[in-house]
Amino acid sequence: MTEREKQYVIDALAEDSWRMFRILGEFVQGFEEMNEVGKAVTIFGSSRLRAGTAAYDGAQRLAADLVAEGYAVLTGGGPGIMEAANRGAFESGGRSVGLNISLPHEQAPNRFQTDSLNFTYFFVRKVMLVKYATAFIVFPGGFGTIDELFEALTLIQTMKIKPFPVYLVGAEYWQGLLAWLQDTLVREGTISPKDLQLFKLVDDVEGLAQEIEAYYQTEGHAGFSMPNGSGGNGT
């Protein structure tokens, strides 16, 4: 190995070591700043859906309802559905948490945040969105939204976290995905029929906040397979 090649290896190892410390630092910051968030609901959805769409208006209204029930609202901190949820919580005088991610396009922090954290790594932010949530509400969205949805379902399915309510909002939008899960995954045996009980499809957000609160006030919940304790997840 030449001296130049040796130096390249040394530089690469040093870069990996510093990356490890940056990752650790993001975890530490997230844990410290989120530790006192209390009971909270994470809302997901597309960054491309703007004010005036049914999804945006529904997310804003739902966030206000959650604040009325004593919940903080967590989002990815960006535009679209994330903005709507933060806005609904912010304008209702509640805690509106934005877990922002650094991206070259699409993502810019919205202005409706009482608490704002910034992350470089998606997987660190994902841990925070799951760990401090007592429910997931998933509005229409793209790859990122679907990634977060299946991450949560996988963790619940494999019992890596305590089960919590997961809602998909918008029957028409999600019906293709649900048909694929039922007609392909269940039929082929790659998931169990009971795995479809890990989430609930709804068309209207009216009463959803009260339903989540009722879930934690009773032994179980009719719409979900297993009860959960309050206060987030031990991810």
Buried (B, 14 or more C-beta within 10 A) or exposed (E): EEEEEEEEEEEEEEEEEEEEEEBEEBBEBBEEBBEEBBBBBBBBBBBEBBEEBEBBBBBBBBBBBBBBBEBBBBBBBBBBBBBBBBBBBBBBEBBBBBBBBEEEEBBEBBEBBBBBBBBBBBEBBBBBBBBBBBBBBBBBBEEBBEBBBEBBBEBBBEEEBBBBBBBBBBEEBBEEEBEEBEEEBBEEEEBEEEBBEBBBBBBEBEEBBEBBBEBBEEEEBEBBBEBBEEEBBEB
